Amino acid sequence: MSKGKSICSVLKTIRKQVADANGIKYEPRVCHYQGECLGTCPACEAEVRYLEQQLDIRRQLGKAVAIVGISAGLTALTACGSASKVVKENDAANDNTEHVLKVGKVDTEIKAPTTSTANDVFGIVEQMPMFRGGDRGLKAFLAENIRYPSECVLKGIEGRVILNMIIEKDGSVSHIEVKKGVHPLLDEEAVRVVSLMPKWLPGKQMGTAVRVKYTLPVTFSLK
């Protein structure tokens, strides 16, 4: 096995430990990268982005995030540049296996990619969907189109609505569902605004557009 492949294997193991500690459904993909491996590739980077997103969602929901060793956590969420760095951090992880914080099992209802059919919905793909204009464009769209319900304004109701949705192969948004609501009126407004979104840049697996399940927080703030 090449040095890069060995590094990749170490990182996948650590990412799996972090995912299991936080109740995140994640199974490392078998690497089919044919180029010169430096320890990371588009597929590995997609797995990192997926875990980062899931951990961020837990923080937004007010849940504790468990890290399996401080160094292990840092290594799991970064691409690696050298074998010595990974070995050093992995050794540190083995010396510090106590969880910083502990959380219960959380069902994310997102499946890892397997052998696909035309209508499969993925949770992780090599190229994740992206709103045209990136994060800045997404925030601008939400800010311009959200209509804060007057009843919620008068009562001072605010918070973050967490939505699940599917980005279709053509980039359209479908199957919008409230994962965590705040107030019926805010939940309804979040769904309405997201349903107005233009087509995204679709997710891709091995160069082919696929359906991807996506979690999006919509924040309502009166400040």
Order of alpha helices (4+ residues) and beta strands (2+ residues): alpha-alpha-alpha-alpha-beta-alpha-alpha-beta-beta-alpha-beta-beta
